Amino acid sequence: MSSDVLAQARRTWRRLGVPRQAAGEMAEELAADLAAAAADGRSAAEYVGGDAVALARTWAAARGLVRPRMTLLPVAAAAVLGALPGGFTGLFWAFAPGSAFPSFLLGHPTAAGALPQPAWAAVALYLASAAAGYAGSLAAVSAVLRHRADPCRRPTVRALAAALPGVGALAAAGGIGLAGALDFQLSAFRPVCLVVVLVTAAGAAAVRAAVVLRAGAGRTAVPLP
C-alpha cells in the first residue's frame, strides 16, 4: 500500500511539473513518514487521509513548487476535439443537400431545390450545435488540465467560458465567409472546417497563455484544482 501511495504522489508531482530533484526529496520524506506511520499501526491510506493525490498537491504547493505551465498545445487540442461533435453537426446541416443555411443567408433557394425545413428550424439546429460545441470544449479542456493536475485549471476554464462565445463567433464568421466565397459547394467543407478548427485552437491557446502569464506575474500561491 505504501508503494501505491508513493507512486501516486510521484505521478502527481510529475504532472505538476515539480523538479525531479525536489520530487525525489519529497518522495524520500514521504516514504520515511509512511514507515513511521506503519510502525505506529497506521496504514498508508490513513496517513494520507485516503487521497494521496490531494496530499501530494498540497505538499508541493506549500513548498512553492507548483508553477503553471503553458501547455498551449494540449489546451488547444482539447478545445477543438471537445467542440467537434457539436461543430460538425452544425457544418453537416450547413452543407447537407437542400440545407436552408445558404438560402437563409442569401435570401433565395439554393441549387439543391426546395427547402426541407424553415429557416427558423435551421437556426435552432445551428444554435443547438454551437451550445453542444461550447459545452464539449469546456469539458474537454477541464478534463485535460485535471489529469495534468494543473494549478490553473479553474481560472483557465472560467476564462474560456467567457471567451469561447467570441472565439466561436469569429470562427463561424470565418467559416461562413469562406463558404460563401466558394458558393457553399460541398468542396468547401474541408477548408471551412480547417478555418473553424484553426481559429478555435488559436483562441483557446491565447486564453490559456493569458491566464498562465497572469498567474506567473502574480507569483502568489496558485489555487489548486
C-alpha positions as CSV (number, residue, x, y, z in Angstrom):
1,M,0.0,0.0,0.0
2,S,2.9,2.4,0.8
3,S,4.3,1.8,-2.7
4,D,0.9,2.7,-4.2
5,V,0.8,6.0,-2.3
6,L,4.4,6.8,-3.3
7,A,3.6,6.0,-6.9
8,Q,0.5,8.3,-6.9
9,A,2.5,11.1,-5.3
10,R,5.3,10.8,-7.8
11,R,2.8,10.9,-10.7
12,T,1.1,13.9,-9.3
13,W,4.4,15.8,-8.8
14,R,5.4,14.9,-12.4
15,R,2.1,16.3,-13.8
16,L,2.6,19.4,-11.7
17,G,6.0,20.0,-13.2
18,V,7.8,19.7,-9.9
19,P,11.6,19.5,-10.5
20,R,12.9,15.9,-10.4
21,Q,15.4,16.6,-7.5
22,A,12.7,18.2,-5.4
23,A,10.2,15.4,-6.2
24,G,12.9,12.8,-5.2
25,E,13.5,14.5,-1.9
26,M,9.8,14.7,-1.1
27,A,9.4,11.0,-2.0
28,E,12.1,10.1,0.4
29,E,10.4,12.1,3.2
30,L,7.0,10.6,2.4
31,A,8.5,7.1,2.4
32,A,10.0,7.8,5.9
33,D,6.7,9.2,7.1
34,L,4.8,6.2,5.9
35,A,7.3,3.9,7.5
36,A,6.9,5.8,10.8
37,A,3.1,5.6,10.5
38,A,3.2,1.9,9.8
39,A,5.4,1.4,13.0
40,D,2.6,3.2,14.9
41,G,0.0,0.9,13.5
42,R,-1.4,3.4,10.9
43,S,-1.9,2.4,7.3
44,A,-0.7,4.4,4.4
45,A,-4.3,5.3,3.4
46,E,-5.0,6.6,6.9
47,Y,-1.8,8.7,6.9
48,V,-2.7,10.4,3.6
49,G,-6.3,10.8,4.5
50,G,-7.5,8.5,1.8
51,D,-6.3,10.8,-1.0
52,A,-2.6,10.6,-1.9
53,V,-3.1,12.9,-4.9
54,A,-4.5,15.7,-2.8
55,L,-1.7,15.3,-0.2
56,A,0.9,15.5,-3.0
57,R,-0.6,18.6,-4.5
58,T,-0.9,20.4,-1.1
59,W,2.7,19.4,-0.2
60,A,4.1,20.7,-3.5
61,A,2.1,23.9,-3.2
62,A,3.2,24.6,0.4
63,R,6.8,24.4,-0.8
64,G,6.3,26.8,-3.6
65,L,6.9,24.1,-6.2
66,V,3.7,24.5,-8.1
67,R,4.2,26.6,-11.2
68,P,1.6,26.8,-14.0
69,R,3.0,25.7,-17.4
70,M,1.7,27.0,-20.7
71,T,0.6,23.6,-22.2
72,L,-0.8,25.5,-25.1
73,L,-1.0,22.6,-27.5
74,P,-2.9,20.2,-25.1
75,V,-5.4,23.0,-24.3
76,A,-5.9,24.0,-27.9
77,A,-6.3,20.3,-29.0
78,A,-8.8,19.7,-26.1
79,A,-10.8,22.8,-27.0
80,V,-11.1,21.7,-30.7
81,L,-11.7,18.0,-30.0
82,G,-14.3,18.7,-27.4
83,A,-16.2,21.0,-29.8
84,L,-16.0,18.6,-32.8
85,P,-19.3,16.7,-32.2
86,G,-21.4,19.8,-32.0
87,G,-19.4,21.7,-34.5
88,F,-19.5,19.1,-37.2
89,T,-23.2,18.6,-36.6
90,G,-23.7,22.3,-37.5
91,L,-21.4,22.0,-40.5
92,F,-23.4,19.0,-41.7
93,W,-26.6,20.9,-41.6
94,A,-25.0,23.8,-43.4
95,F,-23.6,21.6,-46.2
96,A,-26.2,18.9,-46.4
97,P,-28.1,18.7,-49.7
98,G,-31.1,21.0,-49.6
99,S,-29.8,22.8,-46.5
100,A,-31.7,26.1,-45.6
101,F,-28.5,27.7,-44.4
102,P,-27.2,29.2,-47.7
103,S,-30.7,30.4,-48.7
104,F,-31.2,31.8,-45.2
105,L,-28.1,33.9,-45.7
106,L,-28.5,34.8,-49.3
107,G,-32.3,35.2,-49.3
108,H,-33.0,32.7,-52.2
109,P,-33.2,29.0,-52.6
110,T,-30.1,27.0,-53.4
111,A,-29.4,24.9,-56.4
112,A,-30.4,21.9,-54.3
113,G,-34.1,22.8,-54.7
114,A,-36.9,23.1,-52.3
115,L,-36.0,23.7,-48.6
116,P,-36.7,20.7,-46.3
117,Q,-37.2,23.0,-43.3
118,P,-38.0,26.6,-42.5
119,A,-35.2,29.0,-41.7
120,W,-36.0,29.2,-38.0
121,A,-35.6,25.4,-37.7
122,A,-32.2,25.7,-39.3
123,V,-31.2,28.5,-37.0
124,A,-32.3,26.4,-34.0
125,L,-30.2,23.5,-35.2
126,Y,-27.1,25.7,-35.6
127,L,-27.6,27.2,-32.1
128,A,-28.0,23.8,-30.6
129,S,-24.8,22.6,-32.3
130,A,-23.0,25.7,-31.1
131,A,-24.2,25.1,-27.5
132,A,-23.0,21.5,-27.7
133,G,-19.7,22.5,-29.1
134,Y,-19.3,25.1,-26.3
135,A,-20.0,22.7,-23.5
136,G,-17.9,19.9,-25.0
137,S,-14.9,22.3,-25.5
138,L,-15.0,23.4,-21.8
139,A,-15.4,19.9,-20.5
140,A,-12.5,18.6,-22.6
141,V,-10.2,21.4,-21.5
142,S,-11.2,20.9,-17.9
143,A,-10.6,17.1,-18.1
144,V,-7.2,17.5,-19.7
145,L,-6.0,20.0,-17.1
146,R,-7.4,18.0,-14.3
147,H,-5.5,14.9,-15.5
148,R,-2.3,17.1,-15.5
149,A,-3.1,18.4,-12.0
150,D,-2.8,21.8,-13.5
151,P,-2.9,24.6,-10.8
152,C,-4.6,27.0,-13.3
153,R,-7.4,24.6,-14.4
154,R,-10.2,26.6,-12.8
155,P,-9.0,30.1,-14.0
156,T,-8.5,28.6,-17.5
157,V,-11.9,27.1,-17.7
158,R,-13.5,30.3,-16.4
159,A,-11.6,32.4,-18.9
160,L,-12.5,30.1,-21.7
161,A,-16.2,30.1,-20.7
162,A,-16.2,33.9,-21.1
163,A,-14.1,34.0,-24.3
164,L,-15.4,31.0,-26.3
165,P,-18.6,32.7,-27.5
166,G,-16.5,35.4,-29.1
167,V,-14.0,32.9,-30.4
168,G,-16.8,30.7,-31.8
169,A,-18.4,33.7,-33.4
170,L,-15.1,34.6,-35.1
171,A,-14.6,31.0,-36.2
172,A,-18.1,30.9,-37.6
173,A,-17.7,34.2,-39.4
174,G,-14.5,33.0,-41.0
175,G,-16.1,29.7,-42.0
176,I,-19.2,31.3,-43.4
177,G,-17.2,33.9,-45.2
178,L,-15.1,31.2,-46.9
179,A,-18.1,29.0,-47.6
180,G,-19.9,32.0,-49.2
181,A,-16.9,32.8,-51.3
182,L,-16.9,29.2,-52.5
183,D,-20.7,29.4,-53.2
184,F,-21.4,26.8,-50.4
185,Q,-20.3,24.0,-52.6
186,L,-19.6,20.6,-51.0
187,S,-15.9,21.1,-51.9
188,A,-15.8,23.9,-49.4
189,F,-16.4,21.6,-46.5
190,R,-12.8,20.8,-45.8
191,P,-11.4,24.3,-46.0
192,V,-14.2,25.7,-43.9
193,C,-13.6,23.0,-41.2
194,L,-9.9,23.9,-41.3
195,V,-10.6,27.6,-40.8
196,V,-13.0,26.9,-37.9
197,V,-10.5,24.5,-36.2
198,L,-7.6,26.9,-36.6
199,V,-9.5,29.9,-35.2
200,T,-10.8,27.9,-32.3
201,A,-7.4,26.4,-31.4
202,A,-5.7,29.8,-31.7
203,G,-8.4,31.4,-29.4
204,A,-8.1,28.7,-26.8
205,A,-4.3,28.9,-26.8
206,A,-4.4,32.7,-26.4
207,V,-6.8,32.5,-23.5
208,R,-4.6,29.8,-21.8
209,A,-1.4,31.9,-22.3
210,A,-3.1,35.0,-20.8
211,V,-4.2,33.0,-17.7
212,V,-0.8,31.5,-17.2
213,L,1.1,34.8,-17.7
214,R,-1.3,36.5,-15.3
215,A,-0.7,33.7,-12.7
216,G,3.0,33.9,-13.2
217,A,3.1,37.7,-12.9
218,G,1.4,37.5,-9.5
219,R,3.9,34.9,-8.1
220,T,1.4,34.3,-5.3
221,A,0.1,31.0,-4.1
222,V,-1.7,29.3,-7.1
223,P,-5.2,27.9,-6.3
224,L,-5.2,24.1,-6.5
225,P,-7.7,22.4,-8.9
